[in-house]
Amino acid sequence: MSVNRKTALLLAAAALLGGGCQDLVVENTNSPDRRRALAQPDAVELLAASTFPIFYNRIYRGTAGYVPIPMTADEVTNTSNTSGGRDLSTLPRRPYDNNPVNDDQYVLVELTWSQHYEAFSNATDALKVINDGLVIETGDPVTDNTHRVRVFSKLMQGLTLGYIGLLFDQAYIFDENTPDEVIQDPIKHGLGLSPYTEVIAKAVELLEAAAQLAQSGEPFTIPSGWMYTADDVTPDDVANIAHAYAARYLVLSARTPAERQALDWQKVLSHTALVTNNVEVELGSNSSGRRNNYVARAHSTSSNSRWYASYRLIGAADVSGNYQAWLQTAPEDRSRFLITTPDRRITGADGPTSNGKYFRYLETNLFNPLYGGYRESFYQWNRYRNGVISNSGDDGIFAMLTMDEIRLYEAEAHYRMGQLELARDLINATRVANGELPAVTVDGVTDAADCVPRTTTGACGSLLDALVYERLIELAFLDPVRTWGDKRGFGALTTGTILHLPIPYEQQKILDIPYYTFGGNLPGSAP
């Protein structure tokens, strides 16, 4: 089916060769003719159905590309260099190596770019032939499934382009209405790169269109296998997914606190108001394609892949002063320390070595001292281990985006709009019930010897600090990009951390863009 993904070949797989693009496709004698394949309803439906597995695989499962971003976001810590995670999270931060001879660059940048565009392009091709009049009559008995393919393809356009906008500084924008000649020769016809702000805006527009199409009144169901769901997907489910991800993309798109403040928060609320359920998948074995390696690594007991929780994720819970002392110590001289906290999500009531509701204490030290004591930790994420998600990431229902995430986006929207009482109440929902912490007020955390969260100076946190903390703890390990995207908008990334990925080097070369990257002391890095 690969040659059917014409757009993926041209744009996603770093093959923007101007007039030579068409020759590339013609000379691929090992692939079926695209026009003939896209004239077959069964083939087009399969093309559309392929999009979510590609999308899911790149975010949660395949080739360990999910490793570097949560490491550089200080969500997790480890001394392994899987997919370049150790290099990207080294202190002090260094510029990201965007050179194609770097194997890790291929996994993080090349595959992330190409596979998201592959899924996007498959959805776009399906929509193109439907717009040209193809009726998708499939199944037994034969049924007109044109509408469900149209809705699903529009949804997947929005989902995939949204992650491209979250991850990269710039990207290509096109859709089923883009003329074929523009896609065949994008340089000649001026299909250039657009900044991430425009990419996100387009992704949200596509998701809004998917929701509108889904609820147009024409009945359909999308088979559960298309989206790894436990049950078939209904029109209301599609709208729920579309609005949930639109809210996520809008909020996480901001690269700086100034950008976060300037977001259209009323628009964020317009989407969150229409979200009624978690966005969930039903996990399965590796052979089924449903294994969640991101969660499996977070839960792992293996010495080769075990992730620990970074102190920059959970350190603000500490009331002993150990976290502030750790921050004041030179990175090479740091070592793991015990957290004393009343937050029952981090530790139990029996002290720093007892397991909390979401995290557990681990005495075993699997860190290689050669790579810095600042990577060490006593704690590991332990949420959902029993009864929901297995240690291996092979079974259970997994929420890729939760109602808690939506609630905490609403909290920030109200905070940014000056509606502090509404923000306070939304923050307190999980803070009190799950953390067993005193309620926060509009003035912040009540000053006390055991206040949580604490700032880097040891002071009791503000209302915004409480919101940031709640997002870090409640939403940890649901998505490899989420913590990084959230921290950059809050200005909470470690100095020198990349704010976004550069486009692949081969794309830079083809477009005659001078080599560029981010990280360290370069522009596009956390101040």
C-alpha positions, 0 to 999 in steps of 0.5 A, spaced: 500 500 500 506 504 500 505 507 493 498 509 495 501 514 500 503 519 494 503 525 499 507 521 504 512 519 499 513 526 497 512 530 503 513 525 509 519 521 507 524 527 505 523 526 498 521 533 496 525 533 490 521 538 486 520 536 479 523 529 480 518 527 485 514 524 479 519 520 477 520 517 483 513 514 484 513 512 476 520 508 477 517 504 483 516 498 479 515 494 486 508 498 488 501 497 485 499 503 481 496 508 485 490 510 481 488 503 480 488 502 487 485 508 489 479 506 485 477 500 489 473 502 495 476 496 499 483 499 498 481 506 500 477 503 506 483 500 508 487 506 507 483 510 511 483 504 517 491 504 517 492 511 519 490 510 527 495 504 528 501 508 524 499 514 529 499 510 535 505 506 534 509 512 533 507 515 539 506 510 544 510 503 541 514 503 535 522 504 535 522 507 542 521 514 539 517 515 545 523 515 550 527 522 548 522 527 549 519 525 556 527 524 558 528 531 556 522 534 559 524 531 566 518 527 567 522 520 567 530 519 568 534 513 566 542 513 564 540 509 558 541 512 551 535 509 548 533 513 542 538 518 544 534 520 551 540 520 555 544 525 550 537 530 550 537 530 557 544 531 559 546 537 564 548 542 561 543 541 555 547 541 549 544 542 542 540 537 539 544 533 533 540 533 527 545 530 523 542 524 519 548 520 520 546 520 528 542 514 528 538 517 534 536 523 529 533 518 525 528 515 530 526 521 533 526 526 528 525 522 521 520 517 523 516 522 527 516 526 521 515 521 516 510 516 520 505 522 522 505 525 515 504 518 512 498 517 516 496 524 515 497 523 507 493 516 507 487 520 510 488 525 505 488 521 499 482 517 502 478 524 502 481 526 495 477 520 492 471 521 496 471 528 493 472 526 486 466 521 487 468 514 489 462 511 493 465 506 499 461 500 498 464 495 502 462 489 507 458 483 507 452 485 506 455 491 502 453 497 505 455 505 503 460 506 508 462 513 504 460 517 510 464 513 516 470 513 511 470 521 510 469 522 518 474 518 520 479 520 515 478 528 517 479 526 524 485 523 523 488 529 519 487 533 525 490 528 530 496 527 526 497 534 524 496 536 531 502 532 533 506 535 528 505 542 530 506 540 537 513 537 536 516 541 530 517 548 529 514 548 522 511 543 517 507 543 511 500 544 511 495 541 505 489 537 505 484 534 500 483 540 496 490 541 495 491 540 487 495 534 485 500 538 481 502 542 488 503 536 491 507 533 485 511 539 485 511 543 491 517 547 491 515 549 484 508 551 486 510 554 493 507 549 498 512 552 503 513 550 510 508 554 515 510 556 523 507 551 528 502 556 530 499 555 523 500 548 523 496 547 530 490 552 527 489 548 521 489 541 526 484 544 530 480 546 524 480 539 521 478 536 528 472 541 528 470 539 521 470 532 523 466 533 529 461 537 525 461 531 520 460 526 525 454 529 528 451 531 521 445 526 522 448 521 518 448 514 522 455 510 522 459 506 526 467 506 526 469 499 527 473 498 534 479 495 530 480 502 527 482 506 533 483 500 538 477 501 542 473 496 546 467 498 542 465 501 535 466 508 535 459 512 534 458 519 532 458 522 539 465 518 540 468 522 534 466 529 536 468 527 543 475 525 541 475 531 536 474 536 541 478 533 547 484 533 542 483 540 540 483 543 547 490 539 548 493 542 542 491 549 543 494 549 550 500 545 549 502 549 543 505 555 546 512 555 547 513 560 552 509 563 558 507 569 554 504 565 548 501 561 553 498 567 556 496 570 550 492 563 547 484 564 546 482 561 552 475 562 551 476 557 545 479 552 549 473 552 554 468 552 548 472 545 546 472 542 553 465 544 554 464 538 549 468 533 552 464 528 556 469 522 556 476 519 557 479 518 550 481 510 551 484 504 547 484 497 549 491 495 549 493 488 547 499 484 545 505 486 541 503 482 535 496 485 535 500 492 535 496 495 541 502 494 546 503 501 550 511 501 550 511 508 553 507 505 559 511 498 560 517 502 560 514 507 566 512 500 570 518 496 568 522 492 573 527 490 568 534 493 569 535 495 561 529 499 561 526 501 567 524 508 568 524 512 574 520 519 576 525 525 575 525 529 581 523 535 577 516 531 576 515 530 583 520 534 587 515 540 589 512 535 593 517 535 598 517 539 605 523 537 608 528 541 604 531 536 600 529 538 594 531 545 594 538 543 597 538 538 591 537 544 586 542 548 589 548 542 588 552 542 582 549 536 578 555 532 578 554 532 585 547 530 586 544 524 588 538 521 590 534 523 596 528 521 600 521 525 599 517 527 605 510 529 603 503 529 605 501 528 598 499 521 598 499 520 591 507 520 592 508 516 598 504 513 603 502 515 610 508 511 613 513 516 610 518 517 604 519 509 603 512 507 603 508 507 596 503 512 594 497 512 590 501 513 584 508 512 585 512 507 589 519 507 593 525 503 590 531 501 593 535 498 588 539 503 584 540 501 577 543 508 575 550 508 571 554 513 575 558 515 569 552 519 567 551 524 573 548 523 580 542 528 578 539 522 574 538 518 580 531 517 583 528 513 589 521 513 586 517 510 580 511 511 577 506 506 579 499 508 577 494 503 573 499 497 575 494 493 578 487 492 574 488 497 569 494 497 565 499 491 566 506 491 568 508 489 560 503 494 557 499 488 554 492 489 557 487 493 560 484 500 558 488 506 557 486 513 557 490 517 552 487 523 554 482 524 561 477 528 563 482 530 569 486 533 563 480 537 560 478 539 567 485 542 568 485 545 562 479 549 564 482 551 570 487 554 567 482 557 562 479 560 568 485 562 571 488 566 565 481 569 564 481 572 572 476 567 574 480 565 580 474 561 584 472 557 578 480 555 577 481 554 585 475 549 585 477 545 579 484 544 582 482 542 588 478 536 585 484 531 585 488 535 590 484 534 595 480 527 593 487 524 591 492 527 594 489 528 601 492 535 601 488 541 604 484 545 599 488 551 595 485 558 596 485 563 590 491 566 594 495 560 593 497 554 598 496 556 605 502 557 609 504 551 613 510 547 615 507 541 610 505 546 604 505 542 597 507 544 592 513 548 594 517 553 589 524 552 588 526 557 594 522 553 599 516 557 599 509 555 599 506 555 592 501 560 589 495 558 585 498 557 579 504 553 582 498 549 585 495 548 578 502 546 575 503 541 580 496 538 579 497 537 572 504 534 573 502 529 578 495 527 575 497 527 568 504 524 568 505 518 563 499 519 559 502 521 553 510 522 551 509 529 549 504 532 554 509 534 560 514 537 555 509 541 552 506 543 558 512 545 562 514 549 556 508 553 556 509 554 564 516 556 563 518 550 567 523 546 562 530 545 565 535 551 561 537 549 554 531 544 553 529 544 546 522 547 545 521 544 539 524 539 534 527 541 527 525 539 521 529 533 518 536 535 516 534 532 509 528 536 508 532 542 510 537 540 505 532 539 499 529 546 501 536 549 501 535 551 508 541 552 512 542 547 517 539 548 524 537 545 530 535 547 537 537 546 544 543 548 549 544 556 548 541 556 541 534 560 540 528 555 540 531 553 547 528 554 554 531 560 557 
